[in-house]
Amino acid sequence: MKIVVIGGSGLIGSYLVSKLGEHGHEAVPASPNTGVNTLTGEGLAEVLTGASVLIDVSNSPSFETKAVMEFFETSTRNLLAAEAEAGVGHHVALSVVGTGRLPDSGYLEAKAAQEALIAKSSMPYSIVEATQFYEFVGRIADSATEDGVIKVPDALIQPMAAEDVAAAVGRTAVGSPLNGKTEIGGPEEFRFSDLIQQHLALSNDPRKVMVDPHGTYFGTELEERSLVPGEGATLSETTYTEWLKSH
């Protein structure tokens, strides 16, 4: 089937296009680089012609609260309208575990708005909420660094490999619409501090890690299990140690 991947040149999108192609599907990457702009609607009608499924793994270029909300609301409205016009049968969106539980985060509030628009539309849909990616552990450490000390929340995190995220999204896309949400996560729970310590040790990084009970993530304080999936989630098999060996 023809599957259009919005954000198809990004980390998850690139894996998706490759994996779907390996399974015989016509996977079409769509992004500003390919002449498709979800904020203006440019190129959407053309790329969606003959498509059975649209997968949205795009992300806002800015995480500033107002900008990220405008991105996800405008982009999602344009996608849903264009899909309805083109007769696409399944809208799949990648979201974040914890969306809806953390209203103080501007980013996750925007993802919640995106999910609500999809759920209220007439499109058959599936929303895949994923935990954080192994690929971003270093960025988490960098963003939480102050004067050589990494301040992390006193909470759990259950990250997974980006390639496993793409595989799960791809499986959902070629299945029947859920008309609901599903959660995916990695095989292991970590405390934030333990995960960052592993990253630092393997990089011979001298920074220290400090647990801050009021440490924030995406701008919001966390409960212990705010970012880990609940019962019934699909867990991937690639451990952090295994992933590190291949990266």
C-alpha positions, 0 to 999 in steps of 0.5 A, spaced: 500 500 500 502 507 499 503 510 506 505 517 506 510 518 512 510 526 514 517 527 517 519 522 513 526 524 513 527 525 520 530 520 525 524 515 526 521 517 519 527 515 516 527 508 519 519 507 518 520 509 510 526 503 510 522 498 514 515 499 510 519 499 503 522 492 506 515 489 507 513 491 500 509 498 501 510 504 497 513 509 503 513 516 501 517 521 505 514 527 506 517 534 509 519 541 507 525 538 503 520 534 499 516 540 497 510 538 503 509 543 508 504 541 513 503 548 516 501 551 509 498 545 506 503 546 500 504 539 497 499 535 501 494 534 496 499 531 491 503 527 496 496 524 498 493 522 492 492 514 492 495 513 499 492 508 504 495 510 510 498 517 513 503 516 518 505 523 522 512 523 526 513 530 524 516 535 530 516 542 532 522 546 530 521 550 536 519 547 543 517 554 545 510 553 548 506 558 544 510 555 537 509 548 539 502 549 540 501 552 533 505 547 530 501 541 532 494 544 532 495 547 525 499 541 522 494 536 524 488 540 522 491 541 515 493 533 515 486 531 517 483 535 512 487 533 506 486 526 508 479 526 508 479 530 501 484 524 499 480 518 501 486 516 506 483 510 510 488 511 516 491 516 520 497 514 525 500 519 529 507 518 534 506 521 541 509 521 548 508 516 554 505 521 559 501 526 554 495 528 558 498 526 565 503 532 565 499 539 563 505 543 566 509 541 560 508 546 554 510 541 549 506 535 552 500 540 552 501 541 545 501 533 544 495 532 548 492 538 543 494 534 537 491 527 540 484 531 541 484 533 534 485 526 531 480 523 536 475 528 535 476 528 527 472 523 522 478 519 520 480 512 522 486 513 527 491 510 531 495 514 536 502 510 538 505 513 545 512 512 545 517 513 551 524 517 550 529 514 545 536 512 547 538 516 542 536 522 546 539 520 553 546 525 551 541 531 550 537 530 556 544 530 560 546 536 556 540 540 557 540 538 565 547 541 566 549 546 570 556 548 572 558 541 570 553 538 574 547 534 571 540 535 575 535 530 574 528 528 576 527 523 582 523 519 577 523 513 572 524 512 565 523 507 560 527 508 554 527 505 547 531 504 541 528 509 535 529 503 530 524 499 535 519 505 535 519 505 528 518 498 527 512 499 532 509 505 529 509 501 522 506 495 525 500 499 527 500 503 520 499 496 516 494 494 521 486 496 522 485 503 525 485 502 533 481 508 534 484 509 540 491 509 543 497 504 544 503 505 549 510 502 547 516 502 551 523 499 552 524 493 556 527 496 562 525 501 567 531 506 569 532 511 575 533 518 571 540 518 575 542 511 573 541 512 566 545 518 565 550 515 570 551 509 565 551 514 559 557 518 562 561 512 564 561 509 557 563 516 554 568 517 560 564 524 561 567 527 568 560 531 569 557 529 576 549 527 577 545 530 582 538 528 583 533 534 584 526 532 587 524 538 583 528 537 577 523 538 571 523 534 564 520 538 558 518 543 563 514 540 568 516 536 575 514 528 575 511 523 579 515 517 579 511 513 574 509 519 570 514 517 564 513 509 564 508 506 560 502 502 564 499 495 563 498 492 556 504 496 553 508 493 548 515 493 550 521 492 545 527 487 546 533 492 545 536 493 551 540 500 552 547 496 553 545 492 546 544 498 543 550 502 546 554 496 543 552 497 536 552 505 536 
